Amino acid sequence: MKMLIVVYADYFDVSITNAFKQAGCKSYMKLHDATGEDELSEARLGTQGASDKLKSLFIPVPDEEIPRLLEIVRGLKAKYPTVGLRAFTFPLEESV
């Protein structure tokens, strides 16, 4: 199993969530009102100068599903290049 984490500007929430639901992702956790910045997009700090915030989807998926879901992210990045969309994967092991 892997955990796919998708980080994006909060104003893009409906489009991102719907894309993964349409791809068959039934389990996810969403983190609201995160802040941060990186070298590839505008700062999203929740301040007057950088008022946008971030959201993150945490999606547990079998390893073999990762390439297909990353293609969704690549497609969204190509369609909306200024959204600051990022994706990360981590090994996932259920402990309880």
N, C-alpha and C positions, 0 to 999 in steps of 0.2 A: 504494500500500500504506500501511497504517497499523499502528501498534503500539498495541494495547489493553492497558492495564495495569490490573489489578484488584487492589486492596489490601483485605485483610480480616483479621479476628482468626483466629489459627491454629487455634482449636478448631472453626472452621467450614470447614476445608479440604476434607473429603470432599464436602460439599454443593455448594460452589462449583465444585470441579474436575469433579464429575459433571454439573453443569448445563451447563458449556461443552462437555464431551465429548458429551453428548446433543444439543447444538446443532450438532454436526459439526466442532468444532475439533479438528484432529488434531495440530497443531504448537503447542507452548507451551514456555515455560521457567518454572520456579518458583523463586522466591527464598524461602528459609526463614529464620526467626529474625530478621526485621527488627524494629526498634523505632521508635516515633514517637508523636506526638500531634497532634491538631488540635482545632478548636473544636466539632466536631460529635460527637465520641465520647470515651470514656475514653482516658486515656493508656495506651499499651502499650509499656512501657519495659523489661520483663524484670527489674524490681526487686521488692523485697518488697511495696511498696505498689501497684505496677502490674505484676503478674507476667506477664500475658499478653504474647505476642509477635504479630507480624504475619507474614503470608505475602503474596506477590504473584505473580500470574500475568501473564506477558508473552505476548501472543497476537498473532502477525503475521496480518493479514487484509486482503483487498481492501477498498478504500474503501466499496464498496456493501454490505458485510456489517456495517459499524459500527452503523447504526441498529438492526438486528435483535439484535445482541449487547448493545447498551445497553438494549434492552427487557428482556432477561434480567436485567441488573443491577437495573433499576428494579423488576422483579417480585420479585427476592430481597430488595431493600431494603424493599419493602412487606410482605413476608411475615415478615421478620426485622429489624425496625427498630433493634434495639440492637446489631447486629453491627459497626457501624462500617465498612460496606462502601463503598468509593469506586472510581471508575473514571476513567481518563484516556486520552486518545488523543494520539498524536504521529505526524507523518509518518515513514515508514520507507523507507529506500533501502538495498538490499543492495549492499555495496561490493566483495565478492570473489566 
